[in-house]
Every structure is written in structure tokens, then in C-alpha cells.
Amino acid sequence: IVNPVGTETDSEGNEKPFTYVYDETGKYIARSYAFVKADNLNPTGTVSFRYQKTNLIADIATGNIYYCGTKDGKIVYDNNATLCAYVAYKNLSSTTATASDKLYKRVDASASDAFDTQPLYDNTKGDLYVLINGKYVKYDSSNLTHAGETIYQKHDENTVYFVDKSTPGVVGDDGYVYNKKTDVLYAKQYCENIYVKDAKGEYTVINGKAETFVDGVHDQSARYSVVVGYLAQVNEVYNSKKDTDGNITSYTNPLPHLTERVNVENEKSEAVLRMIAREQVTIENINGVIKNAKISDIMDISEGSLFYDFKDSKIENLSHDVQKSFSTMTMGQLLMYADISGLANGVKEVISDITLENFFHSLTIQNGIVIDLEKAYGYQV
């Protein structure tokens, strides 16, 4: 039995305890700290800024550089260093300047001529971060590029944190991002009530259902206590070592939140059997039940698997939903699903937000295949 390590609230307001177990196809990695979106921060002041056009190549190196373009019918100022460099060097007018009219930088402004005004926060503790160009950077209230960005707080008070393997990198810590060669993967599993044999237990089990134990009525040898946890297989709670033929030779490194080992008397039925029982399937209604069944009704799905994104899809709509998902999928999502790593330094951050559709629309043939980064990022050219 694996203990819960946290809870989350579902759409109906119910708390769902969860835990993490070893899984070679999991989507989580273990780290000594994690970033959580900061809530209830108290502003220490405000800052006003406007955008000023620039043609200086030197401004790109400062990081205070924005591409101005039209996306989905709206004017957008995008702090995208790669895109800015692409536009600048594509339109070089000299060794120090560009002829592009799409590059801007933020400058201080008075309230009367400001493009925007944003709150400032104190970061004396150094635990506040923002995401800049695909990496976590310490929040700096004096840096205009940090104004208005989502603020994350670094949590490091626990021994271990399980973070999504697609997590962005951290400036100053090259070891935070997922490493396919060295990282052990984990899956997130939701916990349930597990009934464990206990001579003083408050429950008994009759016809597969738990009922309150009544002394003198129920069998004393069939008493159970309820434990909230996840009933795991041995390969989910230990790392396995394999020989050259792929055979497991030993188990090591048990999960720190592993509790007691139990022998299973009655195992939970497969998802499709639970659905049949829940819907009280008969010959008369079986067609309707199957027609309205969701993917999560017929199979148990771990978060992070490809099917997880389609867990609420009806079987008859699955093909359409998969096609729709791929039409909006980003390169970052594709890298995660395909478990592709080892890309050249910085490539993941550059392509993660590019959709597959925009990527292929951006390709042309000019003495080879050429990508137009403006189109790739979805901007009107």
C-alpha cells in the first residue's frame, strides 16, 4: 500500500488523494524543489512602461527585446529572444543595426503615456521566479521584462517533489530539466479506500461490499479497517534491475512513502466490468451504454499517458477528438508524448510553443527546407 502524498479538488468540489509510484512510461520526475504559481502576494508598488521601437542589435543581448506582430487578429508584443534575433539578422542594415520595424523594448513611462502599469513585488527571500524564454529566472522588480509575468514561488521545504518531466529549465541549474538517461519516471495514481484485515476493524465485507461490523452478527474473522492509499504492484514501489536478457534480477530503492505489504483477497475489477455493474447492463440497454461509454469507463488510465487526454471522450467520438488534438498540439507536447530528449542546447525552449500546424505551414523550399519563424509562432506575415 502506498500512502497519499497530496490531495486535489475535482470539478465537483470533492477532494481526491493521490500518490506517485514508479512507472517506466510515467510523466513525472523527482526533484528537491518545485515551482508553484504564487498566490496572495502583496504588491510593494507599481511600475509603468511603454514600448519604444529599436533597431540596435545590442538590445537583443539585454533580453529587453520584443517582437511586435499580429496573431489571431490582435497586436502582440512577444518577449521571444529567438524570434527577435531571427527578424533582426534577417534584416541587417549594418553590423550593429537592423532595418526591421518589428522590434521594440520596454522603457519607463509616466502614468499618462504608459502602455501598461503592473504591480511590483519584494523578492528579498529570492524564492520568486518568472518564466522568460522557456526558463525559470529569479524575479527582479527592477527588470521591466518581468513586469506582468506570472510569478512562481520556489518550494523546497519537503524532501522530494514530483514535477512534470516537461518542466522548463532553471537559469543556474542545468540539472533541473528531465534527463532521459538518468531520471527515474513516476506515475500519478489516485488513492482509494483499501480494506485491510484487522481483528478490531470496524468493517466487514459482504458480497464484495463493505458494511459496518456488528458484533454478534458478523463473522469475527472477517473484520477490516479502512486505509486510504494506492494498492501497487511490486514493480511500482521498487526500482528493478534487469540482466542483459531483460529479466528482473532484483528490486531496490523502495518508495519513501511505501507502507505495509499486503496479500490481496479480492482485487478490484477491470474498468469495463465496473462500468457494466454500475450501469446495470442488460440486453435491452447494452447498445446505449456502450455508445455513451467514455474511454475512462473501459480502461484504467494513468495521468500522462496519451489516452489520459481523451479520458472523457466517448468511444464513437474518439477518432474526431484525436484528430482535433493533433491539429492543436505543440512541439513541446509532441516531445513529451514521444519521450524525445537529447536535443541541442536551447532547441526545446525555442520550439515548445510552436504548434504542429504552424510549424508545417512555415516550411518552404529555397535551396533546401527553410522555416519562417514568424509563421511558425503563428504571426501574420
N, C-alpha and C positions, 0 to 999 in steps of 0.2 A: 504494500500500500504506500502510495506517495502522497505526502502531505500537501495541502494547498500552500501557495506562496503569495497569493493575492486574490482580489475579487474585482469583478467589473459589473456594471449595471446594464441590463439589456434594455431594449426599446420599451418594455412594459414596466420598467422600474424594479425588476427582480434582480437581486444580487446573485452572481454566478461565480463561485470559487473556481480557481484554475491553478494549474501547476505546469512544470516543464519536465520532459523526460528525453532521454537520448533518442535520436532518430536520424538515420543517415540521409533522409530526404527532408529534414526539418528546415525551418526558415529562421531559426534563432541561434545566436552565439552568446557565450558568456563573457561578460566584461566586468571590470572593477568599478565602473561608473556608467551612468546613463544620462541622457538629456531629456528633460520633460518640459513641455510648454509651461512657461511661468504664468501663474495666476496671482491676482491680488497684489500686484506691485504698486507701490506708492510713488508717483512722479515727484521729482525734485525740481522740476521746471519744465520749460518748453523751448523748442528751437524752431525757427522759421527759415525756410530756404526757397530758392528758385533755381531753375535750370538755365545755365549760360552756355551758349554754343562755343565749342572749342575745335581747333584744328591741329593742336600740338600733340605730337606723338608721345612726348614726355608725360602727358596727363594719363595715358593708359597705364603706365607703370605705377602710378599712385593709387590706383584702384578706384578713384573717384571719377568714373567714366561711365556714361550711359548711352545706350543706343536708343534713338527715338524713331519709332515706326508705327505702322498701323496693323493691328491684329484684331481680327473679329470685329472690324468696324470701329475700333477705339484706338486713340493715340496712347501709346505706351512708352514709358521711359524704363529701359531694362538695363540693370547693372550686371551685364554679361560681358566679362572681360574678353572671352574668346571671340564673341561676335563683334565687339568693338574693334579688336585687333584685326579681325578679318576685313571689316569695312575700311579701316584706316589704311592698311597696307595695300588693299585692292585699288585705292585711290590716292596713292602717294603723289605729292606735288614736289617734295624735296626730301632730304634725309631727316628733316625734323618736323615736317608738317604733312597734312593730308588735305585733299580737296573735298572730302566727304562733308556733306552738310547734315549728317545724321548723328553726330557725336556731341554730347553735352556733358557738363559737370555740374555738381551742386555747389552753390555758393550761398553764404549767409544773406538773409534778406530781412527787411523790416516787415512788420505785420501787414502794411498797406500794399506792398508789391510781392508778397510771398506766394509761391505756388502751393505750399502746404506748410502746416505747423504741426509738430509732433511732440509728445511728451518725452522728457529725459528721465533717466533712472540712475541711481547710485550703484556702482559696481565695485565698491571698496573691497568686498569679500572675493571678488574675482570669479564668482560662480555663475555669472550671467553670460550667455553666448547668443550670437546670431548666425544665421546661415548666409554666407557670402560666397557666391560662385561654387556652390556644392560642398562647402566645408564649414564646420563649426569654428567660429572665431570669437574671441573674448569681446563682449560688448564694450564699446568705448563711446561714452556720451559726447565726446568732442569730435567724433568722426561722423560727418554728415551722411555717409553712406549707410550708417547703422540706424538712422532715424526712420521710424515707421516700420522697421523689420520685426518679424515675430521674434520674441525673446524666449530663450530656453534656459532652464536652470540645470546646472550640473549637480547630480545626486551621487554621492559616494559614501554614504553612511553605512550601507549594507556590505556584506561580504561579496556578494555576486549579483549582477544584473543580467537579465536575459534581454538582448536587444535584437531587432530585426537585422538579418545579415546584409540587407541592402542599406544599412545605416550610412549616412555621409561620413566622410573622414573628419579629422580634427587637426587644425593647424598646430603643429608642435608635437603631435603624437601619431607617427606613421603606423603604429601597431593597432590602432582602434578599428580600422576597416577590416572587413572579412577577408581571411586568407584561406583559400580552398585547401592548401597543402597542410596547414597546421591546425585549423579550427575544428573543434568538435561541434556538431549540429544538434539542436534540440527542437522538439515539437511542443506546442502549447496544447494541453489537454484540459478539458473541463472536468471538475470533480463531481462525484455523486455520493449518495448515501450507500455505504457498504455495511452489510450486516455481518458481524463477526461473532462467533461462538463465545459466550460469556456466561458462567454459572450464575451470575447475578444480573444478567441482562434484562432490560425492560421490554423486550420484544420477542415474539415468536414468529415463525413463518409458516403460513398455511396456504397450500395450493399456490406457492410462489409469491404470495403477498405477505407483507409484514403487518402484524397486528400486535396490539398491546398485550403483553403476557399477563395472564390471570392465574394466580396461584391456586392449585387445586382443580383447575380446569384444563390447563395446558401441560404438555409434557415438560418436565424439569430439564430433560437432557437436550431440549431444543430451544434454549434461551439465547438471545443475541443482543449485543449492544450495537448502536449505530456509530459508524466512523465516517467522517466526511473526507474523501480522498479520491485518488485515481488508482484503479486496480491495474497494475502494469505487469507486462511480461518481463522476464529476466533481462532480455537484451535492451529494455527501455530504462533500466536502472543501473546497469553496469556497462562500461566500455568493453568490447570484445576484442580479443587478439586472435588473428587468423594465421594459419600456415600458408605456404605457397599455393596450396590447392583450394584455398578459400574456406577451409574448415576451422571452426572456432576451437581454440585450444585452451583459452582461459578467459575469465571475466575479472576486470579490475576497476578501480576508481568508482565506487558507488556514489550515487547522487547524495548530496549533503542533506536533502530533505526527505530521504527514504526512511520509512518507519518499519513496521513489522512485516515479516513474511508470512503469508497465509496459504492454506490449501483451499482451492475453490470447490465448494459443494454444488452450487448452482450458478452457472455462468449466464451473463446477460445475452439474450437472443440477438441474432443479427438484426440490423436496422429494418430490413424489409419485413421480417417476421413481427417486429414490434409494431410496424405500421398496420399490418394485417389485423393484429389483435386490437389495436387502438380504434381502427375504423370498422371493426366488426364485419369483416368482408364476407359476403355471401355470393352465390352465383348471380343473383339479381343485380348487385351493386358493384361487382368487381371491375367492370369496364370503366365506370365513373371514377372509382378510387384510383385505378392505375393512370387514367387520363389526367387526373388532378395531382398526382404524386409529384413531389419535389425531389430533386437529387438527394437532399439530406434525409428523405424518407426511406430511400432504398439502400443507402450506404453510409457508413460512419466516415466522416471526413475530417482530417486534421487541418488546422489552420496553416496556411502556407502552401498547401497542395494546389495544383491547377484547378481541381474541382471545387475548392473552397469558394472561389469567386462566383461559382454557379450553383451554390448550395440551395438557393431559393428559386432556381429555375425549374419550371415544370418539364417533364420529360419531352413532351411534344414541342416545347419551345427551345430546347437545348441548342439545337443547331443554329437558330437565329441569334440566340444570346452569345454563343461563342464567336460567331462571325462579327457581331457588333462589338464585342470586347476587343478583338484583334484590330478592328478599324480605329480604335481609340488608344490602343496600347502604346506605351512609351518604350523607348530603347532600354531604359532602366528596368522596367518590368520584364522585358524580354530577357535581359541578362540574368535576372533573378530566377525566372522560371527555368531557363536553360542551364543555370548554375555555371555561367561563363565567368571566369576570372582571369587574372594574369594579363590584363590589358596594359598597354603602355601608360606610363605615369600621366595622370590628368585626363585620360580619354573618357573614363566613366563619368566624371563630373561634367564634361562637355556635352556628352550625348544623352545623358539620363532623361532629360525632359523632352527630348525630341520624339514625336510620335512616329510610328512606322509609316503612316500615310504621308506625313510631311517629308519624312526622310526620302522616300522613293520619288515624291514629286519634285524634290530638289535636285535630282540627278540629271545631268546632261552628258553628252559625249562631245568632247573637244580635245582631240588628240589623247583620248583616254577618258575615263569616267571622272566627271567633275561634280562636286557638291556645292550648291549655293546655300551657304549657311543662313542667309536671311530667310529663304524659303523653308529651310529645314526647321527653323524655330517658329515657323508659322506666320511670318510677316509678309505683308503685301509688298511686292516689288514692282 
